[in-house]
């Protein structure tokens, strides 16, 4: 049984640069795990742990002889920097892997040294899904008081997955992963079919498929599907004061604009965010 979506990973070449982005620009508390992760997994890992939603995991290959580093490097070579994997949790990942395979998902063999199980993107509309044990990362870390300046953003409130066939995607995420799925709706303003999947903990998953490509959001999704195929399109964060957040990010050197599809939503320039599209909504 899937119990939550604890985090989503971003793969990059320059680990220290991505840590600096989320810590110094976004003001998120970031735990640098690289001293332990490099000798154990051959990759530099960090965890952004803001309040609310799912965490953001930062990953960079270091040792080309290790399975995780090879996986990261392969992703970077194929698709470039960006959203790498969506993590889910289950009480016993190996048992869950058997259930998911019996339901028709392409579950990959256990990676040497791993304690989770991977579901291949070929069966999840372009998303690498990793199933980890419950509470696979636990921390009560909070940044020191002196570092809590500016308008903070939350963790991942929603991940948007762009798909071509929303009914098929609903079958996979709702039925095969057995997560709560809301009914499909047509979002006229954005020009997409949309369906919300709600893991028990963490942020939610929004499946979107193009309906009216004349709308700015749907047009952008259509371009994404044509260029990168299906997969994770954007991470949605929340902020209590959008105007103050925009000013803070601009003052810290980021290019931030109001979304063409929703003037009250911010979009951060992807060149500065290692290819990961970040949208910030009021909340």
N, C-alpha and C positions, 0 to 999 in steps of 0.2 A: 504494500500500500504506500503510495506517495504521500508524504506528510508535509512537504514544503518546498519552496524555492529559495534556498539560503543566499545564493549569489550568482552573478554572471561574470565571466572572465573576459578580459581584454588582453590580446596578445600584441606585444610590441618588440621592437629591436632594442630600444634604449630604456632599461629598467629605471635608472635614476631619474630620467627625464619624465617618465609617466608618474612616478611617485611625486615628483615636484609639482606636476600639473594638478593632481587631485589634492595634495596637501597645501600647497602655497597659493594656488589660484582659486580652487573651489572651497578651500578652508575645511576640507574633510579630515577627520582623524584617520591616519594611515599607519598600519602596523607593518613594519618591514620584517618579513620572515626569511629574507634571503640567506642569512647566516646559517640557518638550519636547512632551508630548502635546497640550496645549491649542492651541498655534499650528499643529501638524501635523495633528491629527485633530479639533480642536474639542471635545475631551472631556478631563476630568481622569482620569488613570489612575494606579493604584498597584498594586504587586505584593507580596503577602505571600509570603515565601520561607522558611518553616520547613523543618526537615529532615524528609525522608520524605514520600512521597505526592506529590500534585499541588499546585501553588500555588493561591492564591486571588487573583484579579484584582479590583480595586475600580474601578468605573467610574461617572462622573457626567457628564451632558450640560452643556456650557457654551455653545457657539456653535450656535444653532438652524439656521444655514445650512449646516452640514456633515453629510454622510451618517451618520457614526457617532453624532453627537449627536441627529440626528433619529430614528435607530433606538432609541437609549436612551430618548429622551423618549416615543416611541410605546409602548415597553414599559411605562414607568412610568405612563403614562396609562391603559393597558389593564389592567394586572395589579398595579400598585403596586410598591414596592421589593421586591427579592428576587433569587433565582437567575435570571440572565439568559441565559447561554450556556455551553455545554460546548465546550471547545477540543480538537481532535485535531490531529495532525501527520502530514504525508506529505512525501516528498521533493520533489515538484512539485505544489502544490495545484491548478493549472489542469489538469494531466493527470489528477489524482485526481478532479477535478470531472467530467470527461468520463466516466470509468469509473463513478462513482456515478450520474450521470444515465442512463447506458446500463443500469444495474441497476434503474432505476425510481424513484430518489430525486428529489425536487424541489429541484434545485440552482439557486440564484439567480444572476442576472447579477453580474459582478464589480462590487463597490461602488467608486465613484471614490475613489482614494487608498488603497485597501486592498491588502494583499499576501496575503490569504487568501481562501477561498471559503466561502460560507454555504450550508447545507442548511436549507430551510424547515421549521419545526416541524410543518407539516401532514403531512410524510412520516416524522417521527421521534418520534411519540407526544408531541408538545407541547414538544420540546426544540430550541432553536436551536443547531445545531452549526456551528462554524466550523473549517475545515480550514486550518491554517497550515503554513509550511515547517518542516522539522526544525530543532530548536534555535531556535525563533522568539523565545525569550527566554532569555538565558544570563547568569548573574551568579554571582560567587563571594562576594557580599556576606554578611557575618555581623555581627550587632549587636556593639557594643563589649562587652568583658567586664563592665563595670559595669551594663549593661542586661540581662544574662542572669540576672535573679533570678526566683525563683518556679518553679513547675512548668510547664514549657512543654508545649504540645500540638504534635502533628505537623501536617503539611499534610493534604490530603484523601486518606484511605486508601480511601474508598468514596463514590460518589455513588449515592443511591437514586432510581431513576426509577419513578414509579407509573404503571402502565398498566392498561388494561381487558382486553386480550387478550394474554397473555404469549407465546403461540405466534407471533403476528404480530410482536411486539416482538423476539423471538429471531431471526426471519427478517431483520428490518431490521438489527439491531446485529451479529448473527453472520454472516449471509450477505451482505447488501448492503454493509455496511461491511467485511466480511471480517476480523472480529476473532475471536479464540478465545472460544468460548462453551461453558460447562459445561452439563451436563444439568439440566433443570428438576427442582426438588425441592419438596416440600410442607413448609413450616416450621410444624409444628403449634403450637408455642408462640406464634409471632407471628400465626398464622392466615392465611398468605399462600403463594402459589406464588412461588418465587424462582429466578432464574437469574443466574449471574455471568458477566460479559463481561470479559475480561482484555486490555486493550491491552498492548503490549510494555513500555511504560514509564509511570510515574506510578501513580495509584490505579486502582481497578477500578470497573466499572459494575455495579450490582445492579438487575435488573429485578424488580419485585414486582407481583403482582396479588392481589386479595382472594379468599380462600378461605372463611374463617370470620370474619365481621364481628363476632362476639361477643368476639373477642380484642382487647385494647386497641390493639395496633399495627395490625391489619387495620381496626379501626373508624376509627382516625385516617386511614389511607390512603383508606378509602371516603369519608370526609368531605372530604378533599382533592380527590379525583376529582370529587365532586359540586359542590364550590365552584369549583375552579380548572381542572378538566379534567385531562388527562394532563400529565405533565411532571416536572421534577426536584423530588423531595419533600424530600430532606435531604442534607446533607453529613456524613460520618462522619469524625471525627478520632480520634487515639489519644493516650493519656497513660500514662506508666509507673505512676503512682500516682493512682488515681481520687479517693480521699478527699482527698489533698493538693491535687489540681487543683480539686476542688469548693470547698475552703476558700479557695484563692487567688482564684478567680473571685468568690465571695461577698464576700470582703474588699475586692475591687476594685469592688463595687457592682452585680454582675450577679445576676439571679435564676436560680438553677440548681436543678434537681430531678432526682431519680432517675426514670427512665422507668417508666411504668406497666407496660410490656410486659417490661422487663428492669431489675430493681433495680440491677444493676451498671453500667448505662449512664446517663450524664448527658445532660440535655437543657437547653439554654439558652433562656430566654424569647425568643420571636421578636420581641417589641416592641423589645427591646434590640439585636437583631442585624439590623435593617432587613429583616425579613420572611424571612430565610434561616434555616431550621431547622437547627441545629447539634447533632449528637449526638457524645458523647465516650465512647469505649470503652477498656478496658484494652488495652495493647499496647506 
